[in-house]
Amino acid sequence: MDKQNPKSSPRTHSYRYDIDGLRAIAVMAVVIGHAFESVLPGGYLGVDVFFVISGFVITMSLLGKQNTDFGGFIGGFFLRRVKRLMPALLVCTALTSGALLVLDSNPKASLATGASALFGLANILLYVQELDYFSASVKYNAFTHMWSLGVEEQFYLLFPFIFLAVRRLRRGNTEGVFNGIISFLTVGSLLAFWVIHKNAPHGAYYMMPTRFWELGIGVLAAMFVHSGAVVPRFLSSMFSSTTLVFLLFAIFAISSNGEISGHIIAASLTTVLLIVGESSPKPVSMLCNPVSGYVGRISYSLYLWHWPFLVFGLVAPVSVIANPFVAIVCALCASVLSYHFVEQPVRKIPTPIVKFRYFVVTFGAIFGLIIFVGAAYEYRKLLEADTFPPAFNVLPESGLKFSRACVVNSRTSELQADTFSKCTFAPLPGGDQRTLWVLGDSHAGHLQGTFLRLRSEYGFGFHLIETAGVAYPVTKKGGFPPRDTIMQNIRRAWQPGDVVVLSRLFFDRKDRLETMADFSKWLALVDQLASELSREGIELLLVGPPPIFDFEDIRACDPLKKLNCGIERRQLAQGVERVHSMLRNTAEAHSNTRLFEVFSTLCPKVDPSCHPADNGAFLFRDRDHLNVKGAALLAPSMYETLNAGK
C-alpha cells in the first residue's frame, strides 16, 4: 500500500523471534489452563493472544507480497494457509478419531465436531448445539478446541479481499482507507462482543464477527509497525516487554471464566508487546531464548494435540493417560513429531505457481477422511450393543428430528408457522382417543419416548413442543411469547377428556436438594391452571422429578457397573419427596389433577441406589435427562396413573 507521508517510510522487517516467544506463552497458558484449571484459571485467554498474533503476522505477510493479479494473490494466500494449517490438522483429526473409536463409548459428538473443523466450521457447530465452552460436557468433546481455528479460517475468507480491494485503489491514501475500514470493523466487533456476551455468552465466545476485534487490532498493530512510526522512548520505557509479559502472566492467573475484561486486557497487552518488540533495542530473554522459540514454533501442533489427549484421559479414566501430567507429556511428544514430520516437510514443498489441483487434492483428502471415519463409526455400531440409545426418536409420520422440529428457544430455534402441526399427533383409530398436551422445558421434551410408546401401544394422541429453559406456566418476567402462541393453538384444539401434562426442571443443578427459585410461584400458577382446566373438562397430570446424578458427562460412566456413576437413593429421596408433597397437595385440591411420580419408577425403593443405566444400556443422556429408552420405561406406569379411578 502507498502512504502519502513524507515524515516516515515503510520499514523492512526481519524475523521476529519474540513472536515465537509470545506463541510459547500463549500455548502454555492454554495447555496449563485446560489441564490444571485451578492453577491457571485464565489460561484460556492464550487463545486471545493467538488471535492478535494471527492478525499481526498475516498482515505483515501480505504487506511483503508483490502486486499480482487477483487470482494469483487470492490463490496464493489460500494455498499458503492450506499448507500451514491443513496437514497437521488432517493428521491430528485422523489419529484422534481413530483413538476415539477405540476409547470413547459415545464418540458421535466429537467426530461431528472434528469433521466440521476440517472445513473451519467447528465454532459454528458448537454454537448451534449451544455448548458453552466452560460447561462440563465440552470437556468430553475431543475437538472442542478447534473452534478457534474456525474463527481464524473464517477471518481468512474475509480479510484478503478487503486488503486487495483497498490496495487496488488508484488514488488517495490507501493505507489510511484500509486502517479506517479495519478500525470500523474492529470497534463494531468489540461492541458486539460486549453486548452479546451479556445475553448469549457462548455466541459471543465462538463466533468470528464477535472475535474479529482481536484479529483486527493485530492487523492495526502491523500497519502501525509497517508505517515506520516510532514508539516514543518514554512509552517504551514505561511499557517494557518484560513488564508486559509479567502483566500477561498475571491476567492468566487471576481471570475467571466469562469475564469480558480478561479478553480485552490480554488482547491489549499482546498488541503493545507486538509494537514495542519491533523497536526494542535488545531482545527480551523471556521471549527470545532457545526453549521459548522452539515451543513457539511447535505451538500450532501442541495446540492441536493437547486437548485430545486430555479427553482420552476422561473417556478412559482408569488408564495411565488419565493423569493430566502424562496426557500433556504425550501431547508434547505428538507435537514434536507433527512439527518435524508433517508441518515442516509440507511447508518446504515449493509451490511457485498456484494450481487448482492443489485445492482439489486437499478437499479430496478431507472428504476421504470423513467418509472413512464415518464408515468405521457405523461399522462399530453394528458390532456393539446399543449402549447409548438416542436422546430423541424421529417424529411419527414425518420422520423429522424432534430436536430440530419441536424445540423452541429464544436464540437458535424460533417458533415456525408449521411447528404446531409437526409436533401434534392425533389418536390412533381403535385406541384411547384422548390427546396428551405436554407442556414444559427440556424435562418435558425428554419424555418424548414415553408418549411415543403410549401412542403406539395404547393409541393416545399427543402434542409436545419443548420450550427450552422455560417451564409452563411461564414464571419469567415478560412471559415467553412463543409459548403464548402455542397455547392459543392448544386451546382451540383440545377436547373435553384430554389431558394437559406438565413437566419441568425442579432442582437447582448446583444443589440437587434445593428447588428452583421460581418453584413456589410456578405452583401457584399451576393451581390456577387446574381450576381453569376443570371448567373446560380437561384433566391435568403433574410429572414429578427424575433422579439427578453427580457425573459431569455420561461418557465417564460404565453402564455395566452399577456402582459407577450411581448415587445413594437416600441422598435424593428427601428433596424429591419434598417436591412430591407440594405437588400432591395441589393435585388433591383439584378433582381433575393427578401426580405421576417418575422417581419411584426409575429409582425403586427396593434398590438402595439409583443408576443411569440398566442391563448395559443407559437410560439417561446426561445428569437428569432421560433418553428414549429411559423415557419409554415410564409409559406403563403413566398409563396406570392416567386411568386411576376410572
Legacy VTK file of the C-alpha trace (Angstrom):
# vtk DataFile Version 3.0
C-alpha trace
ASCII
DATASET POLYDATA
POINTS 646 float
0.000 0.000 0.000
1.126 3.513 -0.719
1.244 6.084 2.014
1.405 9.824 1.352
3.535 10.780 4.348
6.998 12.296 3.847
7.899 12.030 7.539
8.195 8.275 7.582
8.604 5.406 5.200
7.625 1.769 5.413
10.186 -0.454 7.088
11.594 -3.731 6.029
11.205 -6.326 8.754
13.407 -9.178 9.900
12.221 -12.340 11.593
10.611 -11.593 14.949
11.906 -14.156 17.429
9.886 -12.512 20.171
6.696 -13.565 18.381
7.723 -17.202 18.763
8.141 -16.443 22.460
4.667 -14.925 22.601
3.264 -18.012 20.909
5.011 -20.158 23.504
3.442 -18.172 26.349
0.013 -18.378 24.714
0.064 -22.116 24.059
1.455 -22.979 27.510
-1.229 -20.824 29.122
-3.898 -22.714 27.191
-2.407 -26.129 27.953
-1.919 -25.472 31.670
-5.322 -23.793 31.937
-7.033 -26.793 30.388
-5.078 -29.425 32.295
-4.920 -27.643 35.658
-7.641 -25.013 35.679
-7.216 -24.182 39.369
-3.547 -23.347 38.765
-4.156 -21.016 35.820
-7.884 -20.178 35.642
-7.367 -17.584 32.904
-5.252 -19.838 30.713
-7.970 -19.914 28.066
-7.033 -16.282 27.307
-3.997 -17.649 25.491
-6.342 -18.049 22.519
-6.913 -14.276 22.568
-3.143 -13.835 22.331
-3.079 -16.155 19.318
-5.819 -14.155 17.601
-3.914 -10.886 17.929
-0.686 -12.522 16.740
-2.518 -14.034 13.749
-3.898 -10.677 12.690
-0.435 -9.126 13.010
1.512 -11.862 11.222
-0.926 -12.331 8.346
-0.934 -8.588 7.659
2.868 -8.353 7.700
2.943 -11.305 5.316
0.569 -9.651 2.848
2.386 -6.334 3.046
5.513 -8.105 1.889
3.873 -9.591 -1.220
4.344 -8.065 -4.648
1.381 -6.851 -6.683
-0.104 -9.704 -8.673
-3.357 -10.356 -10.469
-6.452 -11.047 -8.411
-6.404 -14.807 -8.924
-2.716 -15.102 -8.167
-2.972 -13.019 -4.990
-6.051 -14.754 -3.546
-4.996 -18.210 -4.726
-1.528 -17.751 -3.288
-2.935 -16.576 0.030
-5.247 -19.549 0.428
-2.621 -22.020 -0.719
-0.211 -20.714 1.930
-2.943 -21.068 4.572
-3.718 -24.611 3.428
-0.046 -25.600 3.568
0.323 -24.028 7.002
-2.787 -25.404 8.689
-4.224 -28.414 6.904
-1.534 -31.156 7.020
-1.196 -31.181 10.821
-4.947 -30.742 11.209
-5.693 -33.715 8.946
-3.226 -35.971 10.739
-4.437 -34.917 14.191
-8.093 -35.379 13.220
-7.454 -38.781 11.663
-5.450 -40.197 14.566
-7.705 -38.669 17.215
-10.809 -40.063 15.506
-9.215 -43.498 15.391
-8.410 -43.335 19.106
-11.954 -42.192 19.919
-13.430 -45.152 18.055
-11.452 -47.380 20.445
-11.662 -45.430 23.717
-14.866 -43.387 23.647
-18.118 -45.235 24.248
-20.076 -42.470 22.522
-17.812 -40.543 20.112
-20.547 -39.178 17.825
-20.406 -35.554 19.044
-16.607 -35.490 18.888
-16.480 -36.984 15.403
-19.041 -34.486 14.103
-17.041 -31.594 15.559
-13.833 -32.969 14.051
-15.436 -33.211 10.616
-16.709 -29.634 10.858
-13.244 -28.461 11.965
-11.781 -29.656 8.667
-13.970 -27.079 6.939
-13.337 -24.349 9.515
-16.840 -24.683 10.966
-16.286 -26.169 14.444
-17.192 -22.895 16.150
-20.491 -22.701 14.278
-21.394 -26.310 15.116
-20.664 -25.749 18.816
-22.743 -22.577 18.757
-25.702 -24.283 17.060
-25.509 -27.079 19.629
-25.462 -24.366 22.329
-22.435 -25.910 24.009
-20.898 -23.423 26.404
-17.079 -23.552 26.249
-16.945 -23.587 30.054
-19.585 -26.305 30.560
-18.682 -29.813 31.678
-19.939 -31.528 28.524
-17.467 -29.851 26.149
-14.586 -31.346 28.121
-15.503 -34.718 26.618
-15.521 -33.469 23.030
-12.054 -34.139 21.635
-12.345 -31.317 19.088
-13.895 -28.514 21.147
-10.670 -26.504 20.924
-10.992 -26.408 17.125
-13.494 -23.554 17.500
-10.593 -21.089 17.423
-9.370 -22.458 14.085
-12.865 -21.865 12.769
-12.688 -18.211 13.819
-9.306 -17.742 12.150
-10.258 -19.547 8.939
-13.454 -17.529 8.606
-11.374 -14.374 9.109
-9.091 -15.532 6.293
-12.105 -15.759 3.973
-12.792 -12.056 4.513
-9.521 -10.285 5.192
-7.524 -10.772 1.939
-10.412 -9.438 -0.132
-10.532 -6.248 1.955
-6.757 -5.927 1.714
-6.662 -6.425 -2.049
-9.659 -4.183 -2.736
-8.018 -1.252 -0.918
-4.613 -1.942 -2.462
-6.192 -1.646 -5.934
-7.434 1.886 -5.242
-5.649 4.192 -7.683
-5.995 7.410 -5.733
-5.813 8.663 -2.202
-4.176 7.379 0.938
-4.835 3.667 0.546
-3.208 2.887 3.876
-5.482 5.363 5.622
-8.550 3.895 3.915
-7.521 0.388 4.934
-6.874 1.418 8.533
-10.234 3.176 8.634
-12.108 0.086 7.407
-10.341 -2.259 9.826
-10.814 0.210 12.708
-14.530 0.450 11.972
-14.924 -3.339 11.850
-12.788 -3.775 14.982
-14.774 -1.296 17.080
-18.078 -2.726 15.839
-16.930 -6.257 16.663
-15.820 -5.264 20.165
-19.149 -3.562 20.848
-20.993 -6.627 19.555
-18.841 -8.872 21.765
-19.647 -6.697 24.782
-23.409 -6.575 24.144
-23.961 -10.175 23.030
-21.820 -11.567 25.846
-24.447 -10.478 28.387
-27.313 -12.485 26.839
-25.628 -15.175 24.760
-22.073 -15.661 26.082
-21.463 -18.830 24.091
-22.347 -16.978 20.886
-20.007 -14.098 21.712
-17.267 -16.583 22.570
-17.451 -18.792 19.480
-18.391 -16.604 16.521
-15.983 -14.818 14.187
-17.884 -11.480 13.973
-17.628 -11.074 17.757
-13.965 -12.142 17.743
-12.894 -10.066 14.742
-11.796 -7.240 17.049
-8.863 -9.270 18.378
-7.586 -10.156 14.921
-8.377 -6.580 13.883
-6.166 -4.950 16.485
-3.383 -7.290 15.397
-3.889 -6.015 11.845
-3.762 -2.388 13.027
-0.626 -3.091 15.055
1.034 -4.474 11.914
0.026 -1.386 9.943
1.444 0.862 12.665
4.752 -1.011 12.679
4.942 -1.122 8.868
4.288 2.600 8.540
7.602 3.386 10.163
6.038 5.160 13.127
8.315 5.260 16.161
7.120 4.485 19.667
8.126 7.386 21.963
11.065 6.450 24.168
9.263 7.210 27.437
6.452 4.839 26.424
8.965 2.119 25.564
10.496 2.562 28.998
7.126 2.611 30.741
5.860 -0.422 28.852
8.941 -2.575 28.633
8.467 -6.017 27.142
9.459 -7.669 30.416
6.826 -5.717 32.348
4.182 -6.514 29.740
4.994 -10.225 29.828
4.613 -10.304 33.619
1.277 -8.475 33.302
0.165 -11.082 30.775
1.080 -13.881 33.194
-0.868 -12.045 35.905
-4.037 -11.820 33.833
-3.783 -15.560 33.079
-3.530 -16.233 36.804
-6.379 -14.057 38.079
-9.026 -14.072 35.340
-12.067 -16.268 35.764
-14.477 -17.765 33.266
-16.691 -15.352 31.437
-15.049 -12.049 32.385
-15.006 -9.675 29.410
-12.226 -7.609 30.958
-9.820 -10.572 30.770
-10.231 -10.822 26.992
-9.704 -7.090 26.497
-6.642 -6.866 28.750
-4.965 -9.955 27.252
-5.524 -8.705 23.700
-4.327 -5.202 24.584
-1.143 -6.416 26.273
-0.349 -8.618 23.269
-0.856 -5.687 20.894
1.514 -3.457 22.856
4.088 -6.271 23.038
3.994 -6.661 19.254
4.516 -2.928 18.737
7.151 -2.423 21.421
9.008 -5.564 20.356
9.591 -4.112 16.878
11.673 -1.237 18.202
13.102 -2.833 21.336
16.880 -2.234 21.447
17.588 -5.643 22.914
15.682 -8.917 22.901
13.723 -9.962 25.974
15.257 -13.153 27.301
11.877 -14.412 28.406
10.678 -14.344 24.784
13.888 -14.775 22.826
15.600 -17.928 24.040
16.005 -21.396 22.518
13.310 -23.029 24.660
10.555 -20.461 24.166
11.500 -20.183 20.496
11.110 -23.918 19.932
7.850 -24.149 21.909
6.555 -21.218 19.870
7.418 -22.931 16.606
5.612 -26.140 17.610
2.742 -24.202 19.232
0.252 -24.984 16.469
0.783 -28.734 16.738
0.819 -28.545 20.531
-2.474 -26.676 20.496
-3.987 -29.315 18.196
-2.843 -32.269 20.295
-3.144 -31.154 23.922
-6.952 -31.269 24.111
-7.440 -34.739 22.522
-5.001 -36.288 24.989
-6.833 -34.684 27.914
-10.101 -36.089 26.556
-8.553 -39.541 26.140
-7.881 -39.433 29.882
-11.515 -38.568 30.615
-13.039 -41.307 28.446
-10.502 -43.858 29.745
-10.445 -42.876 33.443
-8.622 -45.993 34.661
-5.769 -45.683 32.154
-2.378 -44.074 32.806
-3.247 -41.247 30.439
-5.972 -40.135 32.843
-3.165 -38.400 34.739
-3.041 -34.901 33.188
0.756 -34.781 33.524
1.034 -37.930 31.417
-1.516 -36.591 28.924
0.435 -33.363 28.419
3.742 -35.206 28.014
2.124 -37.414 25.366
0.696 -34.333 23.643
4.127 -32.694 23.650
5.693 -35.775 22.054
2.953 -35.889 19.415
3.501 -32.183 18.743
7.226 -32.605 18.184
6.598 -35.443 15.733
3.867 -33.467 13.982
6.061 -30.393 13.618
9.109 -32.196 12.226
7.433 -34.897 10.129
4.209 -33.227 8.997
4.275 -29.436 9.258
7.825 -28.703 8.151
8.107 -31.150 5.226
4.875 -29.856 3.672
5.779 -26.191 4.178
9.096 -26.780 2.404
7.415 -28.146 -0.714
7.871 -25.434 -3.365
4.654 -24.162 -4.946
5.709 -21.250 -7.160
2.524 -21.390 -9.235
-0.934 -21.757 -7.715
-2.821 -24.564 -9.405
-6.397 -25.664 -8.943
-5.379 -29.278 -8.444
-3.701 -28.409 -5.134
-7.076 -27.481 -3.676
-8.774 -30.497 -5.284
-6.263 -32.797 -3.586
-6.819 -31.048 -0.247
-10.591 -31.332 -0.346
-10.306 -34.889 -1.633
-8.237 -35.780 1.432
-10.786 -34.097 3.716
-13.775 -35.894 2.206
-11.880 -39.185 2.112
-11.065 -38.922 5.826
-14.655 -38.055 6.743
-16.048 -40.958 4.708
-13.546 -43.406 6.199
-14.168 -42.336 9.803
-17.944 -42.300 9.247
-17.846 -45.818 7.831
-15.721 -47.018 10.744
-18.170 -45.473 13.202
-21.165 -47.138 11.549
-19.337 -50.473 11.471
-18.546 -50.171 15.170
-22.215 -49.571 15.916
-23.084 -52.844 14.188
-20.659 -54.787 16.380
-21.665 -53.445 19.783
-24.834 -53.376 21.837
-26.939 -50.212 21.888
-25.214 -48.777 24.937
-26.259 -45.212 24.146
-29.861 -45.067 22.932
-30.690 -41.830 21.116
-31.788 -38.763 23.039
-34.861 -38.484 20.811
-36.639 -40.602 18.234
-37.792 -39.190 14.929
-41.340 -37.860 14.791
-44.172 -40.161 13.682
-45.133 -39.992 10.007
-42.842 -37.095 9.000
-39.604 -38.704 10.191
-38.290 -35.285 11.265
-35.867 -34.920 14.155
-37.647 -33.876 17.344
-34.694 -31.721 18.409
-34.930 -29.722 15.192
-38.686 -29.553 14.655
-40.149 -29.450 18.172
-37.683 -27.490 20.327
-38.223 -23.747 20.613
-35.991 -21.230 22.344
-35.242 -17.522 22.092
-31.825 -17.917 20.446
-31.427 -20.542 17.747
-34.802 -22.310 17.331
-37.676 -19.950 16.671
-41.325 -20.961 16.537
-42.328 -21.559 12.913
-45.787 -21.400 11.341
-45.883 -25.201 10.958
-44.234 -26.149 14.284
-47.568 -26.874 15.968
-48.793 -29.180 13.209
-45.443 -31.009 13.004
-45.460 -31.717 16.742
-49.123 -32.676 17.274
-50.318 -36.236 16.596
-53.927 -37.401 16.544
-55.062 -40.509 18.459
-54.812 -43.786 16.553
-58.034 -45.465 15.383
-59.326 -48.048 17.836
-57.147 -46.808 20.697
-57.566 -44.383 23.575
-58.953 -41.250 21.954
-57.550 -38.786 24.462
-54.793 -36.374 23.446
-51.974 -35.617 25.871
-50.942 -31.941 25.645
-47.404 -31.973 27.021
-46.057 -28.594 28.160
-42.744 -27.556 29.657
-38.996 -27.155 29.324
-36.396 -29.798 28.427
-37.843 -32.024 31.154
-40.996 -32.192 29.085
-39.012 -32.792 25.909
-37.041 -35.689 27.375
-40.315 -37.607 27.830
-40.805 -37.982 24.075
-40.116 -41.714 24.333
-42.898 -42.043 26.911
-45.531 -40.548 24.650
-44.382 -42.376 21.546
-44.899 -45.651 23.415
-48.254 -44.520 24.833
-49.388 -43.761 21.305
-48.075 -46.947 19.686
-49.376 -49.305 22.432
-52.493 -47.535 23.690
-53.468 -45.209 20.850
-53.151 -41.842 22.653
-52.683 -38.687 20.644
-50.052 -36.302 21.928
-48.601 -32.856 21.413
-45.073 -31.998 22.561
-43.153 -28.789 21.901
-40.232 -28.270 24.257
-39.668 -24.628 25.192
-36.047 -24.982 26.289
-35.344 -23.334 29.632
-38.941 -22.161 30.015
-41.431 -24.146 32.120
-45.211 -23.827 31.839
-46.945 -21.943 33.357
-44.325 -19.318 32.495
-42.895 -17.542 35.535
-40.276 -15.343 33.894
-40.898 -11.621 33.748
-42.422 -10.643 30.419
-43.547 -14.200 29.755
-42.442 -16.163 26.692
-44.385 -15.138 23.541
-43.764 -18.383 21.588
-45.429 -20.368 24.385
-48.388 -17.966 24.344
-48.828 -18.647 20.622
-48.590 -22.405 21.168
-51.188 -22.218 23.946
-53.622 -20.351 21.706
-53.452 -23.259 19.246
-53.810 -25.832 22.034
-56.896 -24.144 23.467
-58.550 -24.234 20.052
-57.689 -27.910 19.587
-58.244 -29.652 22.928
-61.403 -31.621 23.662
-63.128 -32.491 26.952
-61.406 -35.523 28.433
-57.964 -34.608 27.068
-55.040 -34.324 29.474
-52.555 -31.478 29.956
-49.208 -32.879 31.121
-46.802 -30.555 32.935
-43.155 -31.472 33.380
-40.211 -29.246 34.300
-36.821 -28.971 35.990
-37.446 -28.837 39.737
-33.971 -28.715 41.268
-31.114 -26.268 41.056
-28.381 -28.265 39.324
-25.735 -26.725 41.592
-27.534 -28.137 44.639
-29.828 -31.036 43.883
-31.607 -30.627 47.262
-32.623 -27.029 46.521
-35.695 -26.402 44.394
-35.599 -23.816 41.626
-36.144 -20.245 42.773
-39.416 -19.906 40.837
-40.965 -23.155 42.129
-43.423 -21.557 44.593
-44.571 -19.019 42.016
-44.962 -21.780 39.430
-47.000 -23.919 41.821
-49.409 -21.042 42.478
-49.913 -20.653 38.718
-50.474 -24.412 38.392
-53.227 -24.156 40.983
-54.947 -21.508 38.856
-54.431 -23.568 35.704
-56.008 -26.645 37.304
-59.173 -24.670 38.084
-59.328 -23.313 34.544
-58.866 -26.777 33.024
-61.572 -28.214 35.276
-64.082 -25.771 33.821
-63.071 -26.917 30.318
-63.390 -30.614 31.198
-59.623 -31.106 30.803
-57.534 -33.234 33.154
-54.112 -32.250 34.494
-51.147 -34.566 35.096
-48.177 -33.260 37.099
-44.933 -35.123 36.420
-42.544 -35.320 39.374
-38.738 -35.026 39.213
-36.429 -37.780 37.936
-33.156 -38.644 39.699
-30.313 -36.162 39.261
-26.782 -37.587 39.235
-23.344 -36.177 40.031
-21.289 -37.118 36.959
-20.093 -34.404 34.567
-20.635 -36.398 31.399
-22.276 -39.756 30.975
-19.400 -40.998 28.818
-17.335 -41.220 32.001
-19.746 -43.907 33.275
-19.562 -47.643 32.758
-23.070 -48.980 32.002
-22.112 -52.449 33.207
-21.022 -51.332 36.677
-23.845 -50.309 38.973
-21.606 -48.529 41.433
-20.055 -46.453 38.672
-21.865 -43.091 38.460
-24.695 -44.321 40.663
-25.911 -42.387 43.694
-27.421 -43.475 47.004
-31.173 -43.230 46.867
-31.416 -41.592 50.274
-29.322 -38.646 49.039
-32.103 -37.787 46.585
-35.234 -39.072 48.308
-35.616 -36.230 50.808
-35.598 -33.458 48.177
-37.780 -35.445 45.782
-40.348 -36.193 48.472
-40.496 -32.512 49.418
-41.417 -31.665 45.814
-43.849 -34.590 45.647
-45.570 -33.382 48.808
-46.181 -29.925 47.372
-47.348 -31.316 44.034
-49.585 -33.817 45.828
-51.246 -31.038 47.833
-52.068 -29.225 44.597
-53.374 -32.420 42.992
-55.599 -33.275 45.983
-57.146 -29.797 45.843
-58.499 -30.440 42.328
-60.544 -33.427 41.226
-59.132 -33.231 37.684
-55.467 -33.333 38.763
-53.112 -36.273 39.374
-49.452 -36.683 40.260
-47.178 -39.047 38.344
-44.081 -39.970 40.361
-41.213 -40.590 37.946
-38.635 -41.097 40.692
-40.182 -44.262 42.125
-40.207 -45.894 38.671
-36.617 -45.019 37.778
-35.252 -45.461 41.282
-37.413 -48.076 43.105
-37.299 -48.394 46.885
-36.029 -51.967 46.704
-32.698 -50.691 45.379
-30.574 -48.628 47.801
-29.013 -46.698 44.918
-30.094 -45.058 41.672
-28.326 -45.832 38.380
-28.202 -44.105 34.982
-28.077 -47.472 33.163
-29.858 -50.818 33.152
-28.605 -54.115 31.717
-25.692 -52.459 29.932
-27.690 -49.656 28.303
-28.014 -46.092 29.528
-31.437 -44.722 30.426
-30.171 -41.147 30.677
-28.451 -38.887 28.173
-26.955 -36.640 30.864
-27.236 -35.979 34.606
-31.024 -35.521 34.706
-32.462 -36.034 31.202
-33.751 -39.391 30.023
-33.050 -40.819 26.593
-35.786 -42.555 24.571
-35.161 -45.915 26.249
-35.407 -44.478 29.761
-38.471 -42.412 28.864
-40.199 -45.419 27.297
-39.916 -47.292 30.625
-42.291 -44.752 32.155
-45.149 -45.456 29.734
-46.845 -48.372 31.574
-46.877 -46.611 34.949
-48.016 -43.330 33.380
-50.834 -45.230 31.674
-51.931 -46.590 35.062
-51.875 -43.096 36.546
-53.912 -41.686 33.645
-56.562 -44.358 34.209
-56.567 -44.374 38.007
-60.112 -44.190 39.396
-61.774 -44.948 36.068
LINES 1 647
646 0 1 2 3 4 5 6 7 8 9 10 11 12 13 14 15 16 17 18 19 20 21 22 23 24 25 26 27 28 29 30 31 32 33 34 35 36 37 38 39 40 41 42 43 44 45 46 47 48 49 50 51 52 53 54 55 56 57 58 59 60 61 62 63 64 65 66 67 68 69 70 71 72 73 74 75 76 77 78 79 80 81 82 83 84 85 86 87 88 89 90 91 92 93 94 95 96 97 98 99 100 101 102 103 104 105 106 107 108 109 110 111 112 113 114 115 116 117 118 119 120 121 122 123 124 125 126 127 128 129 130 131 132 133 134 135 136 137 138 139 140 141 142 143 144 145 146 147 148 149 150 151 152 153 154 155 156 157 158 159 160 161 162 163 164 165 166 167 168 169 170 171 172 173 174 175 176 177 178 179 180 181 182 183 184 185 186 187 188 189 190 191 192 193 194 195 196 197 198 199 200 201 202 203 204 205 206 207 208 209 210 211 212 213 214 215 216 217 218 219 220 221 222 223 224 225 226 227 228 229 230 231 232 233 234 235 236 237 238 239 240 241 242 243 244 245 246 247 248 249 250 251 252 253 254 255 256 257 258 259 260 261 262 263 264 265 266 267 268 269 270 271 272 273 274 275 276 277 278 279 280 281 282 283 284 285 286 287 288 289 290 291 292 293 294 295 296 297 298 299 300 301 302 303 304 305 306 307 308 309 310 311 312 313 314 315 316 317 318 319 320 321 322 323 324 325 326 327 328 329 330 331 332 333 334 335 336 337 338 339 340 341 342 343 344 345 346 347 348 349 350 351 352 353 354 355 356 357 358 359 360 361 362 363 364 365 366 367 368 369 370 371 372 373 374 375 376 377 378 379 380 381 382 383 384 385 386 387 388 389 390 391 392 393 394 395 396 397 398 399 400 401 402 403 404 405 406 407 408 409 410 411 412 413 414 415 416 417 418 419 420 421 422 423 424 425 426 427 428 429 430 431 432 433 434 435 436 437 438 439 440 441 442 443 444 445 446 447 448 449 450 451 452 453 454 455 456 457 458 459 460 461 462 463 464 465 466 467 468 469 470 471 472 473 474 475 476 477 478 479 480 481 482 483 484 485 486 487 488 489 490 491 492 493 494 495 496 497 498 499 500 501 502 503 504 505 506 507 508 509 510 511 512 513 514 515 516 517 518 519 520 521 522 523 524 525 526 527 528 529 530 531 532 533 534 535 536 537 538 539 540 541 542 543 544 545 546 547 548 549 550 551 552 553 554 555 556 557 558 559 560 561 562 563 564 565 566 567 568 569 570 571 572 573 574 575 576 577 578 579 580 581 582 583 584 585 586 587 588 589 590 591 592 593 594 595 596 597 598 599 600 601 602 603 604 605 606 607 608 609 610 611 612 613 614 615 616 617 618 619 620 621 622 623 624 625 626 627 628 629 630 631 632 633 634 635 636 637 638 639 640 641 642 643 644 645
